[in-house]
Amino acid sequence: MKDYYYLNSINNQFKFCYYNWETWYYTSWSDLVSKYKRTKLGLGWNVLAMLITISIMSFVWSKIFKMDMVVFFPYIFNGFAAFFFLNASITSSCVLLSQINKDIYLNLPLPFLVLILRNIGQHFFNYIHYLPIIFFLHFFLLEFSIFSLFFYFLGIVFLVLHATLLSAIFCIISTRYRDVYPLVVSIMSAATLLTPIMWNKDMLGSNANFAYLNPFTFIIEIVREPILNNVPGPSVYFLNIIFLFFSYLILHLIVKYKGDRLIYWV
């Protein structure tokens, strides 16, 4: 069992992934390259599709909400880019062990967290391809601020941590209970409308703070607002830290008591 010291310890799994970062970093990049191997634009198609979709949505919704499209487009683009990363990471993690990487997990003595980070890495590389547009919007449509850029990159760190912990939790639960996957897909679809991405929480008036009952609100806000030169208040960072703490605690307990059973559930 010495080779499987990490089975019931999420901390040991994080240590393994830290010291053996090649196991998930290079494989995630390889997955992305092979996926778009025979295309000319590669991930450029994702960026182009996002630009077309968000441009049309911004034009229509800016008319409905009577907002300046120059202001509304960066708001909705940054919100969707962050949410799509989170959505893709969580939903794909639900079938990560049962379908996508089943053979790898059954045949190689690797912590399941390696496969989680491999999946996160692939979707994060997707997100990176939106950065040129995000920076263009920040530099040319908005007032440039180094201060805001610092908080933006800090928000990305929070976003990746949220995606990692939530993906790991739902990966384990959905491997044990296969009905969880369609449930998660439904919830994430509903969250697209319930999260202030296409609309602003200030539209709720005196009930604006109720939007924070949806965790995705403060998760997206911590990434989107700084790049729009609106640094979130301390309460937003506090909510993110608290949510990360409880996510880690839940993951720690699940792995501690059920980590060695995961391979039987696959």
Backbone as a ProteinNet text record, in pm:
[ID]
protein_1_A
[PRIMARY]
MKDYYYLNSINNQFKFCYYNWETWYYTSWSDLVSKYKRTKLGLGWNVLAMLITISIMSFVWSKIFKMDMVVFFPYIFNGFAAFFFLNASITSSCVLLSQINKDIYLNLPLPFLVLILRNIGQHFFNYIHYLPIIFFLHFFLLEFSIFSLFFYFLGIVFLVLHATLLSAIFCIISTRYRDVYPLVVSIMSAATLLTPIMWNKDMLGSNANFAYLNPFTFIIEIVREPILNNVPGPSVYFLNIIFLFFSYLILHLIVKYKGDRLIYWV
[TERTIARY]
82	0	86	217.9	305.3	291.4	271.4	257.2	125.1	33.2	-99	-125.4	-20.4	-29.5	-125.9	-157.8	-238.1	-387.5	-426.3	-565.6	-662.1	-628.6	-719.5	-670.1	-590.9	-540.6	-535.5	-619.9	-618.8	-492.4	-437.4	-312.6	-197.7	-191.7	-87.7	-106.2	-231.2	-257	-210.3	-232.9	-183.4	-30.6	32	178.8	229.8	164	202.8	193.5	84.5	64.2	164.3	206.7	304.9	442.3	485.4	618.5	623.5	508.6	501.5	410.3	435.7	348.3	346.4	449.9	452.7	339.7	294.6	192.5	59.9	31.3	-94.9	-75.4	37.2	57.5	73	166.8	194.1	79.1	13.9	-97.7	-217.2	-240.1	-351.8	-326.7	-202.2	-167.5	-176.2	-132.8	-139.4	-284.1	-372.6	-514.7	-570.4	-529.7	-579.8	-527	-398.7	-336.8	-399.6	-419.9	-477.4	-622.7	-693.3	-833.7	-850	-753.8	-763	-651.8	-606.5	-489.8	-510.5	-627	-648.6	-723.7	-728.5	-794.8	-691.3	-728.9	-638.6	-633.4	-749.9	-754.7	-738.1	-764.6	-751.4	-847.3	-792.4	-875.4	-930.3	-877.8	-930.8	-1078.5	-1125.8	-1268.7	-1351.2	-1300.6	-1371.5	-1379.7	-1268.2	-1264.4	-1358	-1354.4	-1440	-1587.2	-1620.9	-1759.9	-1806.5	-1718.8	-1752.2	-1773.6	-1685.6	-1697.2	-1828.7	-1863	-1987.2	-2108.3	-2109.6	-2223.8	-2239.1	-2128.4	-2134.5	-2165.3	-2116.2	-2145.4	-2294.8	-2355.9	-2500.7	-2578.6	-2540	-2609.2	-2593.3	-2473.1	-2448.4	-2533	-2543.1	-2622.5	-2769.3	-2822.9	-2965	-2993.1	-2913.3	-2939.7	-2909	-2812.4	-2783.8	-2902.8	-2974.4	-3094.3	-3206.9	-3217.1	-3323.4	-3301.2	-3176.3	-3145.1	-3107	-3109	-3075	-2936.7	-2838.3	-2701.4	-2611.1	-2500.3	-2401.4	-2331.4	-2331.4	-2272.1	-2122.2	-2054.6	-1911.6	-1885.9	-1980	-1968.5	-2018.5	-2127.1	-2192.2	-2113	-2048.3	-1975.1	-1861.7	-1772.9	-1668	-1725.4	-1836.1	-1900.1	-1945.5	-2017.9	-2073.6	-1966.8	-1867.1	-1762.2	-1677.1	-1633	-1551.2	-1629.3	-1757	-1838.8	-1855.7	-1884.1	-1902.4	-1771.9	-1660.8	-1531.9	-1499.1	-1518.7	-1490.8	-1590.7	-1718	-1820.5	-1806.7	-1773.5	-1756.1	-1641.7	-1533.9	-1423.5	-1470.5	-1544	-1594	-1694.4	-1784.5	-1887.8	-1827.3	-1736.3	-1673.8	-1593.4	-1523.6	-1441.4	-1527	-1635.1	-1718.9	-1797.6	-1863.8	-1947.4	-1864.9	-1749.3	-1666.1	-1606	-1584.8	-1528.6	-1624.6	-1753.4	-1853.1	-1839.4	-1782.6	-1764	-1615.4	-1532.2	-1388.1	-1337.1	-1383.2	-1337.2	-1425.3	-1552	-1643.8	-1638.2	-1593.1	-1590.7	-1458.5	-1423.5	-1311.8	-1178.1	-1143.2	-1012.1	-1023.7	-1125.6	-1149	-1032.4	-985	-876.4	-746.7	-720.4	-598.7	-602.6	-715.6	-725.4	-720.2	-774.8	-777.1	-641.5	-558.9	-434.3	-307.4	-316.4	-198.2	-218.5	-117.7	-129.9	-114.8	-214.9	-211.3	-324.5	-301.4	-411.9	-515	-640.2	-743.4	-727.9	-659.4	-640.3	-552.9	-466.8	-385.8	-476.9	-578.6	-671.9	-760.9	-791.3	-868.3	-789.5	-662.5	-579	-551.6	-543.1	-527.5	-648.6	-766	-889.1	-897.8	-863.3	-864.4	-766.3	-648.3	-545.9	-593.4	-662	-711.7	-809.5	-901.1	-1000	-937.4	-832.4	-766	-689.2	-629	-563.7	-666.7	-788.1	-896.9	-919.9	-925.1	-950.7	-839.9	-715.5	-602	-616.5	-680.1	-696.4	-791.2	-867.7	-953.1	-878.9	-758.8	-686.7	-654.7	-613	-586.9	-706.8	-827.1	-947.4	-976	-958.8	-982.6	-889.6	-761.1	-665.2	-691.1	-732.6	-766.5	-880	-983.4	-1096.6	-1052.5	-960.6	-915	-829.1	-742.9	-648.9	-712.4	-806.2	-855.7	-998.5	-1081.9	-1218.6	-1237.6	-1148.7	-1158.6	-1031.2	-1034.4	-916.6	-814.8	-694.2	-590.4	-547.4	-529.7	-488.1	-408.3	-280.8	-197.7	-257.1	-311.8	-374.4	-487	-569.5	-680.5	-630.2	-522.8	-467.3	-417.6	-359.9	-313.9	-430	-540.3	-655.8	-723.1	-708	-762.2	-689.8	-557.4	-480.1	-502	-521.8	-556.7	-691.3	-785	-915.5	-905.5	-814	-794.5	-745.8	-658.6	-610.7	-728.2	-815.3	-934.9	-1022.3	-1038.2	-1122.6	-1070.9	-941	-881.6	-895	-877.4	-892.8	-1036.2	-1132.5	-1273.1	-1300.8	-1253.2	-1276.7	-1215.1	-1096.2	-1028.2	-1102.5	-1138.2	-1204.6	-1344.6	-1421	-1556.6	-1553.1	-1459.7	-1447	-1413.4	-1322.9	-1283.8	-1401	-1477.8	-1593.5	-1697	-1734.5	-1837.9	-1786.9	-1658	-1601.2	-1623.9	-1595.8	-1612.4	-1759.7	-1842.3	-1984.9	-2051.7	-2021.8	-2085.9	-2032.4	-1909.6	-1858.5	-1933.5	-1968.7	-2046.7	-2193.4	-2248.9	-2390.5	-2399.3	-2424.4	-2420.1	-2532.7	-2636.7	-2745.9	-2706.5	-2592.9	-2550.1	-2510.1	-2453.8	-2405.5	-2514.7	-2628.3	-2733.6	-2788.6	-2786.1	-2832.3	-2739.2	-2608.7	-2510.4	-2522	-2540.7	-2557.2	-2678.6	-2787.5	-2909	-2887	-2817.9	-2792.1	-2702.8	-2598.6	-2507.5	-2576.2	-2669.2	-2745.6	-2832.5	-2897.1	-2980.5	-2894.7	-2773.9	-2684.9	-2641.4	-2640.9	-2605.9	-2701.4	-2828.2	-2928.3	-2937.4	-2915.2	-2928.9	-2808	-2694	-2572.8	-2569.7	-2532.2	-2525.9	-2416.3	-2444.6	-2351.6	-2410.2	-2534.3	-2603.1	-2679.7	-2683.4	-2751.9	-2667.9	-2700.2	-2625.3	-2706.8	-2642	-2714.8	-2776.4	-2721.9	-2778	-2919.4	-2958	-3094.2	-3197.1	-3148.7	-3239.2	-3272	-3206.6	-3234.2	-3191.7	-3285.1	-3255.1	-3229.6	-3263.7	-3242.5	-3114.2	-3026.8	-2905.6	-2818.8	-2811	-2724.4	-2775.2	-2903.2	-2955.6	-2889.8	-2830.3	-2760.8	-2643.7	-2588.5	-2474.3	-2513.7	-2644.5	-2687.2	-2646.1	-2624.4	-2570.1	-2417.7	-2344.2	-2197.6	-2127.1	-2184.7	-2120.6	-2114.8	-2201.3	-2201.9	-2069.6	-2028.3	-1902.9	-1779.7	-1795.5	-1681.7	-1651.2	-1755.6	-1736.7	-1696.8	-1756.1	-1731.6	-1585.8	-1521.2	-1383.4	-1286.5	-1331	-1248.8	-1288.7	-1417.3	-1466.7	-1450.3	-1483.3	-1487.2	-1351.7	-1241.6	-1112.7	-1073.5	-1099.2	-1060	-1149.6	-1262.1	-1349.8	-1321.8	-1210.1	-1167.8	-1264.9	-1333.5	-1421.1	-1375.4	-1278.1	-1224.2	-1331.9	-1362.7	-1467.3	-1434.5	-1537.6	-1519	-1464.1	-1420.1	-1364.6	-1462	-1592.4	-1691.9	-1689.2	-1660	-1654.4	-1536.5	-1421.9	-1305	-1328.5	-1397.3	-1428.5	-1518	-1620.3	-1710.3	-1635.2	-1543.5	-1464.5	-1375.9	-1313.4	-1225.7	-1306.9	-1422.9	-1508.7	-1555.6	-1596.4	-1644	-1531.4	-1410.1	-1294.8	-1266.3	-1277.2	-1251.3	-1348.3	-1477.7	-1576.8	-1566.4	-1531.2	-1511.4	-1395.3	-1287	-1170.8	-1205.3	-1279.4	-1317.2	-1402	-1498.2	-1583.5	-1500	-1410.9	-1325.6	-1233.8	-1178.4	-1090.4	-1162.6	-1284.5	-1360.4	-1400.9	-1440.8	-1479.9	-1361.8	-1246.7	-1128.2	-1080.3	-1087.3	-1040.1	-1118.4	-1249.9	-1334.2	-1374.3	-1364.4	-1408.2	-1303.1	-1186.9	-1086.9	-1040.9	-1030.4	-982.8	-1091.9	-1214.2	-1324.2	-1348.5	-1286.6	-1313.3	-1288.3	-1181.3	-1148.4	-1252.8	-1322.2	-1427.1	-1553.3	-1572.6	-1688.9	-1672.8	-1545.5	-1519.6	-1567.2
-121.4	0	127.3	111.6	228	308.2	238.7	308.1	383.4	355	416.8	498.4	563.9	643.1	760.4	796.9	915.3	885.6	759.9	722.6	795.5	803.7	863.6	998.5	1065.7	1197.3	1291.1	1392.1	1488.3	1572.7	1593.7	1669.7	1596.9	1464.6	1386.1	1386	1392.2	1398.6	1531.6	1640.3	1770.5	1772	1709.2	1701.9	1622	1511.2	1430	1512.4	1585.5	1666	1780.7	1831.3	1939.4	1889.5	1776.9	1724.1	1649.8	1609.1	1538.7	1615.5	1746.2	1831.9	1793.6	1723.9	1684.6	1588.9	1511.5	1409.3	1469.6	1592.2	1654.2	1772.6	1840.5	1959.5	1922.2	1833.2	1797.9	1719	1636.1	1557.9	1647.3	1751.1	1841.7	1919	1961.1	2031.2	1936.3	1812.2	1712.2	1683.7	1677.2	1655.7	1766.6	1888.8	2003.9	2004.7	1973.2	1972	1864.8	1746.2	1635.9	1663.1	1737.2	1767.3	1854.9	1946.8	2039.7	2016.4	1892.7	1859.6	1889.7	1862.2	1875	2003.1	2098.6	2224.6	2334	2433.9	2544.1	2646.4	2679.6	2780.5	2721.6	2591.8	2529.3	2591.5	2635.4	2698.3	2833.1	2882.3	3007.6	2998.7	2877.7	2859.5	2888.9	2849.2	2879.2	3029.1	3096.7	3242	3311	3265.4	3324.5	3302.4	3180.1	3149.9	3236.3	3252	3336	3481.3	3532.6	3671.5	3696	3602.5	3618.3	3613.8	3513.3	3496.2	3615.7	3655.5	3764.6	3897.7	3917.5	4041.2	4054.4	3944.1	3946.7	3967.2	3893.9	3906.6	4047.2	4102.3	4237.1	4341.1	4325.9	4421.1	4417	4294.7	4278.4	4320	4266.3	4291.8	4435.5	4498.9	4639	4727.1	4687.8	4761.8	4739.7	4612.6	4580.2	4652.5	4648.2	4709.2	4857.1	4907.3	5047.8	5082.3	4999.4	5019.2	5045.8	5113.9	5140.2	5009.1	4971.9	4845.5	4840.8	4955.4	4961.7	4922	4947.7	4909.7	4767.5	4733.6	4604.6	4487.8	4508.5	4398.7	4344.5	4428.3	4373.7	4303.5	4355.9	4296.4	4154.1	4136.7	4006.3	3910	3961.9	3874.6	3817	3900.8	3853.4	3758.9	3786.8	3699.3	3561.9	3557.1	3429	3350.1	3417.5	3348	3276.1	3343.2	3281.8	3170.9	3196.4	3096	2971.8	2987.5	2872.1	2783.3	2844.9	2767.4	2686	2751.4	2684.7	2576	2607	2513.3	2390.1	2411	2298.5	2210.8	2271.9	2196	2106.7	2161.8	2087.1	1977.9	2010.9	1911.2	1795.2	1825.3	1717.4	1629.8	1686.9	1607.7	1498	1517.3	1419.3	1285.8	1287.6	1163.5	1135.3	1201	1190.4	1049.2	989.2	854.8	745.1	774	670.3	652.2	756.4	747.6	794	920.8	981.8	914.7	903.5	849.6	721.3	644.3	521.8	424.2	399.4	302.8	348	478	530.4	508.7	541.9	530.9	385.9	294.7	154.4	86.1	139.8	70.5	138.5	264.5	334.7	377	360.3	398	548.7	622.9	767.8	817.7	925.5	988.1	1042.2	1035.8	1086.1	1236.3	1304.8	1448.2	1483.1	1392.5	1414.2	1430.1	1344.9	1350.9	1474.6	1516.4	1639.5	1759	1767.8	1879.6	1873.3	1753.6	1738.7	1796.9	1770.7	1823.4	1974.4	2023.2	2166.5	2238.5	2179.1	2239.3	2256.6	2155.4	2162.8	2278.6	2294.1	2402.1	2538.1	2538.3	2664.7	2714.5	2621.1	2659.1	2719.2	2667.4	2727.2	2872.3	2893.1	3027.2	3124.7	3077.6	3163.3	3223.6	3150.1	3200.7	3320.3	3344.2	3462.7	3585.7	3564.7	3675.6	3789.6	3762.1	3875.7	3967.9	3910	3993.1	4065.8	3993.3	4054	4172.8	4155.8	4264.5	4378.2	4342.9	4446.2	4533.8	4469.2	4543.4	4631	4578.2	4652.5	4773	4753.8	4858.5	4968.5	4930.4	5024.8	5074.7	4992.6	5036.2	5088.8	5044.5	5086.8	5161.4	5223.7	5295.5	5196	5197.4	5102.1	5125.1	5013	5022.5	4898.5	4918.4	4808.1	4751.2	4839.5	4799.4	4699.9	4727.9	4638.7	4505.3	4508.1	4385.4	4291.9	4347.5	4265	4188	4257.7	4191.8	4095.6	4124.5	4031.9	3897.7	3900.4	3776.2	3705.3	3783.6	3723	3651.7	3712.7	3650.3	3521	3515.6	3393.1	3279.8	3312.9	3212	3155.3	3243	3197.4	3111.3	3153.5	3080.2	2938	2922.8	2790.6	2703.7	2763.2	2687.4	2638.5	2726.5	2686.3	2571.7	2585.4	2482.5	2349.4	2353.1	2230.7	2159.3	2232.2	2170.1	2120.5	2202.2	2161.1	2043.3	2045	1934.2	1804.4	1811.5	1691.4	1635.9	1725.2	1681.2	1612.8	1678.1	1621.3	1499.6	1492.2	1373.8	1249.7	1260.9	1147	1110.4	1210.8	1185	1125.4	1181	1132.6	996	961.9	827.2	724.5	762	672.2	668.6	784.1	794.3	854	773.7	817.4	914.8	922.4	1016.2	1160	1179.5	1314	1394.2	1326.1	1397	1476.2	1414.5	1495.4	1603.7	1578.2	1679.6	1800.4	1775	1883.8	1963.6	1892.9	1961	2053.6	2006.2	2088	2209.8	2188.4	2298.9	2404.2	2359.7	2454.2	2529.9	2464.6	2533.4	2643.1	2610	2709.4	2821.6	2786.2	2886.3	2990.9	2954.6	3050.3	3169.2	3141.7	3247.9	3313.5	3235.2	3287.2	3368.7	3346.7	3420.7	3552.7	3662.1	3792.7	3796.8	3735.7	3737.5	3822.9	3792.8	3871.1	3988.3	3994.2	4102.7	4145.2	4260.5	4314.8	4300.8	4259.2	4238.1	4367.2	4482.9	4610.7	4631.5	4554.4	4563.7	4513	4438.6	4386.7	4491.8	4606.5	4715.6	4682.9	4696.8	4671.2	4523.6	4436.6	4292.2	4243.6	4335.4	4300.3	4198.6	4210.1	4119	3975.3	3955.7	3819.4	3739.6	3809.6	3741.5	3659.9	3698.5	3626.5	3493.3	3465.8	3332	3228.6	3275.5	3192.1	3205.7	3099.9	3110.6	3154.3	3121.9	3159.7	3311	3383	3528.7	3586.7	3550.5	3607.7	3540.8	3418.9	3355.2	3426.2	3457.6	3528.3	3673.1	3732.6	3873.9	3901.9	3807.2	3829.1	3828.4	3771.3	3770.2	3883.6	3902.5	3996.9	4143.3	4175.4	4315.6	4386.5	4323.6	4395.1	4434.1	4345.6	4376.8	4485.5	4513.2	4624	4748.3	4744.2	4854.9	4879.1	4771.3	4778.3	4673.2	4708.5	4611.6	4574.8	4443.4	4401	4441.4	4453.9	4489.5	4373.2	4398.8	4293	4177.5	4206.5	4101.9	3994.9	4035.7	3940	3845.6	3898.8	3814.5	3725.2	3779.1	3699.3	3581.1	3605.2	3497.3	3391	3432.5	3336.6	3251.5	3313.7	3239.8	3140.7	3184	3094.9	2977.2	3004.9	2898.1	2800.2	2851.5	2764.3	2676.7	2734.8	2659.4	2543.4	2570.1	2463.5	2360.7	2405.4	2310.6	2217.2	2275.2	2193.1	2097	2145.2	2060.3	1941.9	1967.6	1860.1	1759.2	1809.6	1720.8	1638.8	1703.5	1634	1518.4	1541.3	1437.4	1323.8	1359.4	1255.6	1165.3	1225.8	1146.7	1064.7	1123.1	1053.7	926	931.8	818.1	731.5	785.7	708.5	700.2	758.1	763.5	627.3	529.6	397.4	314.9	363.3	292	344	452.9	517.2	425.3	346.8	259.7	151.5	111.5	9.8	70.8	200.3	267	292.3	301	325.3	206.9
0	0	0	11	12.9	-115.8	-227.9	-355.4	-366.9	-275.5	-280.5	-153.9	-104.6	17.4	3.1	-119.4	-145.6	-152.5	-144.5	-166.9	-75	52.5	150.3	202.8	123.2	164.7	45.2	47.8	-61.9	-56.9	64.2	76.2	7.5	25.4	-42.1	-193	-236.3	-380.5	-438.5	-363.9	-408.9	-412.2	-313.6	-312.1	-432	-461	-576.7	-705	-719.7	-840.9	-849.5	-733.8	-732.5	-775.8	-719.9	-750.2	-884.2	-933	-1061.1	-1157.3	-1168.4	-1248.2	-1395.6	-1442.3	-1583.4	-1618.4	-1518.2	-1544.5	-1588.8	-1545.7	-1585.8	-1680.1	-1671.4	-1755.4	-1903.3	-1931.8	-2071.7	-2133.1	-2052.6	-2107	-2140.2	-2059.2	-2088.2	-2217.4	-2237.7	-2361.8	-2480.7	-2461	-2567.3	-2606.5	-2507.6	-2535.9	-2623.9	-2593.6	-2667.9	-2810.8	-2826.7	-2959.4	-3047.5	-2990.7	-3067.9	-3105.2	-3021.5	-3047.5	-3171.5	-3193.2	-3306	-3407.4	-3414.6	-3496.7	-3644	-3698.9	-3843.1	-3881.1	-3790.1	-3822	-3846.1	-3923.6	-3955.3	-3841.9	-3786.8	-3681.2	-3541.9	-3527.4	-3395.7	-3296.6	-3183	-3081.6	-3125.8	-3236.4	-3289.3	-3320.6	-3351.6	-3378	-3253.8	-3137.1	-3012.4	-2989.8	-3014.1	-2995.8	-3094.7	-3220.5	-3323.3	-3291.4	-3248.4	-3213.2	-3096.6	-2997.1	-2881.9	-2924.2	-3011.2	-3056.3	-3129.3	-3219.2	-3296.1	-3203.8	-3114.9	-3024.2	-2931.1	-2866.7	-2770.1	-2838.3	-2961.3	-3033.9	-3060.3	-3105.1	-3132	-3002.6	-2898.5	-2770.4	-2713.6	-2724.9	-2671.1	-2743.3	-2874.3	-2952.8	-2911.4	-2899.1	-2866.1	-2722.2	-2628.1	-2486.8	-2447.4	-2514.6	-2483.2	-2521.4	-2629.7	-2668.1	-2567.3	-2520.3	-2424.2	-2291.9	-2244	-2115.2	-2127.5	-2253.3	-2278.6	-2222	-2259.1	-2214.6	-2334.5	-2308.8	-2412.3	-2447.3	-2575	-2616.4	-2587	-2592.7	-2563.1	-2418.1	-2329.9	-2188.7	-2167.1	-2236.4	-2213.7	-2271.4	-2388	-2452.3	-2365.1	-2309.4	-2221.2	-2098.6	-2046.2	-1928	-1956.7	-2065.9	-2097.4	-2149.3	-2223.5	-2276.9	-2164.2	-2072.5	-1960.5	-1869.3	-1850.8	-1767.8	-1828.9	-1959	-2026.5	-2035.4	-2060.9	-2071.1	-1941.3	-1828.2	-1698.1	-1666.6	-1697.2	-1664.5	-1751.3	-1877.9	-1965.7	-1917.6	-1869.7	-1813.5	-1692.7	-1603.9	-1484.4	-1519.9	-1610.4	-1652.8	-1719.4	-1813.2	-1884.4	-1790.3	-1696.1	-1601.9	-1513.5	-1459.4	-1365.3	-1436.1	-1546.5	-1613.7	-1670.2	-1728	-1783.7	-1674	-1555.7	-1445.2	-1399.1	-1424.4	-1380.1	-1453.1	-1573.9	-1649.5	-1671.5	-1593.7	-1613.7	-1587.3	-1479	-1442.7	-1501.2	-1514.1	-1562.5	-1714.2	-1786.6	-1933	-1994.2	-1973.8	-2047.4	-2016.9	-1889	-1850.1	-1768.8	-1797.4	-1722.4	-1733.2	-1853.6	-1874.2	-1807.9	-1812.3	-1750	-1599.8	-1538.6	-1392.9	-1345.1	-1425.8	-1386.2	-1404.8	-1491.3	-1524.8	-1475	-1436.2	-1386.5	-1241.5	-1157.4	-1015.3	-995.3	-1040.4	-1030.3	-940.6	-865.1	-791	-888.9	-853.3	-944.2	-965.3	-870.6	-883	-1003.6	-1045.2	-1165.5	-1286.7	-1294.3	-1406.6	-1397.8	-1275.3	-1256.5	-1309.6	-1269.8	-1313.6	-1464	-1516.8	-1661.7	-1733.4	-1680.3	-1738.4	-1721.2	-1600.7	-1573.3	-1666.1	-1681.8	-1767	-1909.7	-1961.3	-2099	-2115.5	-2020	-2030.5	-1999.9	-1917.4	-1889.4	-2012.1	-2086.5	-2212.2	-2308.2	-2303.5	-2383.4	-2341.6	-2210.5	-2156.7	-2195.3	-2196.2	-2229	-2368.6	-2458.3	-2594.9	-2602.6	-2495.4	-2492.4	-2440.3	-2383.8	-2321.3	-2418.1	-2543	-2633.1	-2648.4	-2657.2	-2670.3	-2539.6	-2427.4	-2296.8	-2274.6	-2307.8	-2290.4	-2389.5	-2510.6	-2609	-2556.7	-2502.8	-2448.1	-2331.4	-2248.9	-2132.1	-2171.6	-2270.8	-2309.1	-2394.9	-2482.4	-2582.2	-2556.5	-2494.5	-2468.7	-2326.9	-2236.3	-2097.9	-2058.9	-1945.5	-1897	-1841.9	-1898	-1858.6	-1714.4	-1640.9	-1501.6	-1462.5	-1423.6	-1373.8	-1246.5	-1163.1	-1037.1	-1062.5	-1162.5	-1196.2	-1250.6	-1329.1	-1385.4	-1275.9	-1169.9	-1057.2	-996	-970.9	-911.5	-1009.2	-1137.4	-1237.8	-1232.1	-1229.2	-1222.1	-1087.6	-983	-853.7	-863.8	-935.1	-954.5	-1033.5	-1131	-1208.3	-1118	-1022.5	-926.3	-848	-800.6	-729	-819.5	-944.7	-1038.7	-1060.3	-1078.7	-1100.9	-975.2	-858.5	-733.7	-717.4	-745.7	-738.4	-835.5	-957.8	-1059.6	-1017.8	-959	-918.3	-806.6	-701.8	-586.3	-622.1	-693.8	-731.4	-828.1	-921.7	-1016.4	-943.9	-847.4	-772.2	-692.1	-629.9	-550.6	-639.1	-747.7	-834.4	-911.2	-933.6	-998.8	-913.4	-784.4	-693.6	-678.6	-653.3	-629.2	-753	-870	-992.9	-1035.7	-993.7	-1021.6	-938.8	-817.7	-730.6	-771.1	-799.7	-837.4	-977.1	-1077.9	-1217.4	-1252.9	-1171.1	-1198.9	-1168.9	-1103.2	-1066.9	-1190.6	-1290.1	-1410	-1480.4	-1519.3	-1583.7	-1492.3	-1360.7	-1265.9	-1268	-1268.7	-1272.2	-1402.5	-1513.4	-1642.8	-1639.2	-1579.4	-1569.5	-1481.2	-1368.3	-1275.7	-1340.1	-1411.1	-1474.5	-1588	-1656.1	-1760.7	-1701	-1588.2	-1519.5	-1462.5	-1415.9	-1357	-1458.9	-1588.1	-1692.2	-1691.7	-1661	-1656.8	-1520.2	-1414.6	-1278.2	-1234.2	-1296.9	-1261.5	-1338.8	-1273.5	-1342.6	-1448.3	-1563.1	-1675.5	-1787.1	-1824.3	-1927	-1867	-1736.2	-1667.7	-1547.5	-1492.2	-1380	-1252.5	-1145.7	-1019.6	-966.2	-1007.8	-964.2	-1015.8	-1118	-1171.4	-1070	-969.8	-867.3	-762.9	-773.8	-680.4	-538.8	-445.1	-304	-276.1	-371.6	-354.8	-423	-457.8	-533.1	-460.1	-327.5	-251.4	-249.9	-284.3	-290.8	-402.9	-498.5	-608.4	-555.8	-438.4	-382.4	-319.8	-313.3	-271.1	-374.9	-496.4	-603	-598.6	-560.1	-546	-673.3	-788.9	-914.2	-931.4	-860.7	-870.2	-822	-699.9	-648.9	-708.8	-762.1	-829.6	-961.9	-1039	-1165.6	-1141	-1039.5	-1012.2	-977.4	-909.1	-865.9	-984.1	-1097.5	-1219.2	-1313.1	-1329.8	-1429.9	-1389.1	-1265.4	-1224.8	-1231.5	-1188.5	-1196.8	-1338.5	-1436.3	-1573.6	-1632.4	-1565.3	-1604.2	-1520.7	-1446.2	-1358.3	-1243.7	-1202.1	-1085.3	-984.1	-902	-806.4	-705.4	-689.6	-595.6	-452.6	-372.4	-232.3	-151.1	-29	57.7	81.1	81	106.1	-2.6	-127	-238.1	-219.1	-178.9	-153.9	-32.4	66.7	185.7	149	67.9	25.5	-53.9	-139.4	-216.7	-127	-28.8	63.4	145.1	195.5	274.1	189.7	66.8	-21.7	-54.3	-76.7	-100	20.9	138.7	261.7	276.2	258.3	273.7	160.3	41.1	-69.6	-39	10.8	46.9	160.3	259	372.7	327.1	240.2	188.1	109.6	23.9	-54.9	35.2	136.9	231.1	299	345.1	415.5	321.7	199.5	102.9	70.1	42.3	7.4	127.3	245.2	365.3	392	374.8	410.3	290.9	168.2	52.5	-58.3	-36.2	-140.9	-191.6	-100.7	-141.3	-210.3	-212.3	-277.9	-420	-453	-579.9	-698.9	-693.5	-805.7	-827.8	-720	-733.1	-795.5	-775.7	-832.3	-981.4	-1027.1	-1168	-1252.2
[MASK]
++++++++++++++++++++++++++++++++++++++++++++++++++++++++++++++++++++++++++++++++++++++++++++++++++++++++++++++++++++++++++++++++++++++++++++++++++++++++++++++++++++++++++++++++++++++++++++++++++++++++++++++++++++++++++++++++++++++++++++++++++++++++++++++++++++++++++

